[in-house]
Amino acid sequence: MTPVQPAARTQPSEATRNRVTLSPMTQDDLDAVIAIEQMAYSHPWTRGNFRDSINPLFEAQCLWLEGELLGYFLAMRGFEEMHLLNITVAPAHQGQGWAHMMLDALSLWSRHAGAQWLWLEVRQSNQRALHVYERYGFKQVSIRKDYYPAGRQQREHAVVMSLKL
């Protein structure tokens, strides 16, 4: 099963974009985060995965519009690099440019932290995400064979991508 693929949507107005806020993910956000995670993925992260990522070694941010969680991302610091672990837009808001906005924020934060590269893995079958990353400027570096669980004791390859900051 692949992530939910909603129909194409119109881009939000500049006025709407100006009302969006990005704030550090907290324990209080986890119910909303988990709800989106479970809607968006066939193999969602657990509450424990998110809880463990709310610490100084990670950059965990939530994108909000007037009290509604639009999406979130988590990244882990490395030496002169940042590793994007999870970026998710709520299925009802996909295709509106929110992932690009979060990638902008992550890129700025990463540069400020001294990172020279952004890295990520994405399911080979997740064409929507691959397209977003390629449009943003990420390049495929390699394939990690049998990286992700794929149901019925199957595995799926991951595409490893990087972006020079």
N, C-alpha and C positions, 0 to 999 in steps of 0.2 A: 504494500500500500504506500502511496506517495503522499506528500503534503497536500493539503487542500489547495485547489487551484481555482480561485474565484474568477469571475468574468472581469474583463478590463474595466477600470474605473477612471473617472476624470480626475485630474490633478486638483488638489485643494487650492483655494485662492491664497494669495499672498497674505491677506488678512487672517485666514485660518492658520497658515504657517507661523505667523507672528504670535499666535496665542499658544503655541506648543512649547512645552518646557521639558528639559532633560534634567533628571535628578538621580543621585546615587540610589541604587537599589537597596532597600532595607528589608528586614524580616517582615515588616508590615505589608510589603508589596507582594509577598510570595503567593498568597491566594490568587490574586489577579494574574500573576506571571504563570503559575501552574495551570490555570484555566486556559490561557492562550496556548501554552506549550502542548497541552493535551489535544486541543482542537487542531493545531497546526501540523503535528507529527505523528507518524505511526509508531515511532519509538521515542517518546518524549523523555526529557531529563526528569529526574525525580526531585522532590522537594529537598532531599539531602544534597543533591548535586548543586542546586542553587544556594542553599544555606551555606555550604562549604565555600562557595565562591564569593561570599560577601565578607571579604577580608582585604587587608592592604596589598596583597600580592596580585589582586585582580582589579580590573576596572569593570564595574557592574553598574549599568545605567538603565533607567526607564524613561520612555518617551510618553508624555501625557498631553492630552488635550482636554482641558476643562474637567478634570477628574476621571477621564476615561484613559485606560492604558492602551496606547497604540502599538507599542512594541518595546523591545529591550535588547541589550547586548551585553555580553560578558567577554572579557579578554584577559589574558594572563601575560604579565611582564616576563621578558627574558633579557638576556644581554644584548642591548642595541636592537631589540626586536619586540614586537607585540604579537601574540597569537590569539586570533579571534576564535573563541570557543563556541559561541552561540549568538546568533542575531536572528530575531524573529519579529515579524510584523503580524499583528492580529489578522486572521484570515479576512475579516470584513473590511480591512483597511489596506490590503495588499494592492499593489499596482498604482499607488498614489505618490510614490517618491519618498516614503518614510524610511525605507532601508538606506537609500542614498544619503538622507539627512543624518542617520545614525552613523554611517560610514564616514561622513565628513567630520562628525564630532570625534569619532574614534581616531581618525587620522590626525586631527589637531592635537588631541590629548597625547597620542603616541609620540608625535614630534616633540612636544613639550617635555615628555618624559625621557627624551634622548634616543628613542627608537629610530632606526633607519629602515626597518622593514616591517611590514604586516604579513602574517602568515595565516592560513586557514586550511581546513579540509572540508569538503562538501561531497555529499553522496553523488556518485556518478549519474544516478537517475534524476537528480534534482535540477532539471534543465532551467527552471525559472531562476533558481539561485545562481547557477552558473552564468546565466545571461546577465544578471545584476552585477556579479563580480567582474565579469569581462568588460561590461560597459564602464565600470568604475576604474578599470585599468589593471586589475589583477591579471597575472599570467600563470598558466598552468606550468608547474614545475615537474610533477611526477604523479604516479598513481600508487596508492597504498592498497595492495590487494587484500580483499576480505576484511576490510577495516570495520565496517558497520554491520550490526545485526540486521537481518532482512526478513525475519519471520520464518517459521517452520525449519528452524535450525540452518537457515541459509545465511550467507554473508554477502555484503555488497562492497565494491571497491570505492575508495575515496579519491577524489581529485585533490591534490595538494596544489595550492595557489599562493603566490606572493605578490606583494606590491612594494616597490621601492618608494620610500617617503622622501 
